[in-house]
Amino acid sequence: MFLQLNHQSLEVYKTSKLFAIECYRLSKISPADEKFGMTSQIRRAALSIHLNIAEGVSRKSGVEQKKVL
């Protein structure tokens, strides 16, 4: 069983996961000439949102948490 952290129950975390999945799905049907341009950038940005939420929750001190905001 995997560790269930607080951020996994947040609605924004769940939505960001769905957003990343949708971006990957849509980027599969993008034109071949965009495969290494815009497609790659969209995928990285969508995944970055999801991962930044998880990283922000792991901040320990109040000062660190304020930097994220």
C-alpha positions as CSV (number, residue, x, y, z in Angstrom):
1,M,0.0,0.0,0.0
2,F,1.3,3.5,-0.9
3,L,1.7,6.3,1.6
4,Q,-1.4,8.6,1.5
5,L,-0.2,12.2,2.1
6,N,-2.4,15.2,2.8
7,H,-2.0,16.7,-0.6
8,Q,-3.6,13.7,-2.3
9,S,-6.9,14.5,-0.8
10,L,-6.9,18.1,-2.1
11,E,-9.3,18.8,-4.9
12,V,-6.7,21.0,-6.7
13,Y,-4.3,18.1,-6.6
14,K,-6.8,15.7,-8.1
15,T,-7.8,18.2,-10.8
16,S,-4.1,18.9,-11.7
17,K,-3.6,15.1,-12.2
18,L,-6.6,15.0,-14.5
19,F,-5.3,18.1,-16.3
20,A,-1.9,16.5,-16.9
21,I,-3.5,13.3,-18.2
22,E,-5.7,15.3,-20.5
23,C,-2.7,17.3,-21.8
24,Y,-0.8,14.1,-22.5
25,R,-3.8,12.6,-24.3
26,L,-4.3,15.7,-26.5
27,S,-0.6,16.0,-27.2
28,K,-0.6,12.5,-28.7
29,I,-2.8,13.7,-31.5
30,S,-0.8,16.9,-32.2
31,P,0.9,17.3,-35.6
32,A,4.2,15.5,-36.1
33,D,6.1,18.7,-36.7
34,E,5.1,19.9,-33.2
35,K,6.3,16.7,-31.6
36,F,9.4,18.2,-30.1
37,G,8.3,21.8,-29.8
38,M,5.0,22.8,-28.3
39,T,4.0,19.3,-27.4
40,S,7.0,18.8,-25.1
41,Q,6.5,22.1,-23.5
42,I,2.8,21.5,-22.8
43,R,3.5,18.1,-21.2
44,R,6.3,19.5,-19.0
45,A,4.2,22.4,-17.8
46,A,1.1,20.2,-17.0
47,L,3.2,17.8,-15.0
48,S,5.0,20.6,-13.3
49,I,1.8,22.0,-11.9
50,H,0.9,18.6,-10.4
51,L,4.4,18.1,-8.9
52,N,4.6,21.6,-7.5
53,I,1.5,21.1,-5.4
54,A,3.0,17.9,-3.9
55,E,6.3,19.7,-3.2
56,G,4.6,22.7,-1.6
57,V,2.8,20.5,0.8
58,S,6.0,18.9,2.0
59,R,7.4,22.3,3.2
60,K,8.1,22.1,6.9
61,S,8.3,25.7,8.2
62,G,5.9,28.6,7.9
63,V,8.6,30.6,6.1
64,E,9.1,27.9,3.5
65,Q,5.4,27.6,2.9
66,K,5.0,31.3,2.4
67,K,7.8,31.2,-0.3
68,V,5.6,28.8,-2.3
69,L,2.7,31.1,-2.3
